[in-house]
Amino acid sequence: MSVDRTTHPRPAFSRRTRLFAAAAALPLLIGALGACGYGSEKDDTGDKTVPAAGGKKIGGLDTVKVGYFANLTHATALVGLRNGGEIQKELGGTKIKPFVFNAGPSEIEALNGGSIDIGWIGPSPSINGYVKSHGDNLKIVSGSASGGVKLVVNPKKIKTLDDVKGKKIATPQLGNTQDVAFLNWIAEKGWKVDAQSGKGDVSVVRTDNKVTPDAYKSGSIDGAWVPEPTASKLVAEGGKVLLDESTLWPDKKFVITNVIVRQDFLKKHPDVVEAVLRGSVKTNAYIKANPDKAKADANAALKAESGKALPAEVIDPAWKSIQVTDDPLASTLNTEADHAVKAGLLEKPDLKGIYDLTLLNKVLKAEGRPTVSAAGLGTQ
């Protein structure tokens, strides 16, 4: 798939949208994304820059361009980037220009093309982007969230985990974080599935999260391995949580969202990156100390983006299943890469240097918090 260099991500907090293709064909994914038209959405209604908090510009920079998903697993961004949020406060007179994406590959392409400087994103696209650029284009500079991924099924068709065999189960995208996790789980059950086609002992149906609830209601899928709030939307439609992915991981923790940055931006504007990370750490502390207020803040951000807040029956269980964290949980990222290799979606990657936690640990020390580890994958 060729990349359309004329397209851009969609500025945040807009309602009038149109689709465009922006996903790059990643050579390390063996055909996985090459046949996929999955992209982000775009809006042409003009500048959506968040007003600056006031005061001195950080490093003299006018604007920092930040990407994220309108997804509860990106809670730190939803809460911290909104007008009056901690990240915006830490940036002082430097404005935030937010961009919302629907897919990791399109956010990576925007980062590589300079359309964004910093982004919240999942582990699989982080790995893909790092390896594709031979380690030259991005760094993971912080963790953001763990958990929030579930296997939800139609209880009339599937009553036990063994009943998943022979059924149609949706994942968000071929080669994305949840798709890799589900393919690995299938393999550990001893079942066979062709990773690219999704055909085998289980039918893996790649479906946009926005479409998945309707696909479930129509009966075209029997369940889905999906992040929040899609999982709780399915439960609200009568689905049953058959498995919480966190139960498959040590201490029930695994990375679902990282903070990444363009390496050239990190070199030119380390003070801006440090300010964003300071705001991220403070946002996570705020979320933990004020879960109900933070949940309302996140829902307000989702409403501003989509025009509709999540109902209590969806956001309440979804919010409880997500843990914000400054720790990037680096060892689990390495394990997720191994899962992609085992599924045949990724060549064995060299991830040494994918993390640069220098600024994060500086911020954590200043806050009197323990530092975090890159699990041997940090910048030396």
MOVEN-V142212 format. One record per backbone hydrogen bond with DSSP energy under -0.5 kcal/mol. NH is the residue of the N-H (numbers start at 1). CO is the residue of the C=O. If there is no record, write none. Layout:
nh=<NH,NH>
co=<CO,CO>
This chain:
nh=<5,7,10,10,12,17,18,20,25,26,27,29,30,31,35,36,42,50,53,53,54,58,59,60,61,64,66,66,67,68,70,71,73,74,75,78,79,80,81,85,87,88,89,90,91,92,93,94,95,95,96,97,97,98,99,100,101,107,108,109,110,111,112,113,114,115,116,117,118,119,120,121,126,127,128,129,130,131,132,133,134,135,136,139,140,141,141,142,143,144,145,146,147,148,150,151,152,152,153,154,155,157,158,163,164,165,166,167,169,169,170,171,176,180,181,182,183,184,185,186,187,188,189,190,191,194,195,198,201,203,204,204,205,205,206,207,207,211,212,213,214,215,216,217,218,219,219,220,221,222,223,224,225,226,226,228,230,231,233,234,235,236,237,237,238,239,240,242,242,243,245,245,247,248,249,252,253,256,257,258,259,260,261,262,263,266,267,268,269,272,273,274,275,276,277,278,279,280,281,282,283,284,285,286,287,288,289,290,294,295,296,297,298,299,300,301,302,303,304,305,306,307,314,315,316,318,319,320,321,321,322,323,324,325,330,332,333,334,335,336,337,338,339,340,341,342,343,344,344,345,346,347,351,353,354,355,356,361,362,363,364,365,366,367,368,369,377,379>
co=<3,4,41,100,98,15,42,40,1,24,25,26,28,29,31,33,18,96,88,92,92,91,57,57,58,95,64,97,118,99,101,69,228,71,72,74,75,76,77,82,80,80,85,86,87,89,56,91,62,93,50,64,95,96,66,10,68,103,104,105,106,107,108,109,111,110,110,65,65,260,67,258,122,123,124,125,126,127,128,129,131,130,133,261,354,139,259,259,326,257,257,323,254,321,226,243,150,224,240,222,153,154,154,160,161,162,201,164,167,203,223,205,173,176,177,178,179,180,181,182,183,184,185,187,186,199,193,194,192,167,198,202,169,203,204,171,205,208,208,209,211,211,212,213,214,215,216,215,215,168,168,152,170,150,224,148,227,227,229,230,231,232,233,234,235,234,153,151,240,151,149,243,244,245,246,249,250,145,145,121,142,119,139,117,137,262,263,264,265,269,269,270,271,272,273,274,275,276,277,278,279,280,281,282,283,284,285,286,290,291,292,293,294,295,296,297,298,299,300,301,302,303,311,311,312,314,315,316,317,318,319,146,322,144,373,329,329,330,331,332,333,334,335,336,337,338,339,340,341,340,340,28,349,377,351,377,140,357,358,359,360,361,362,363,365,364,374,355>
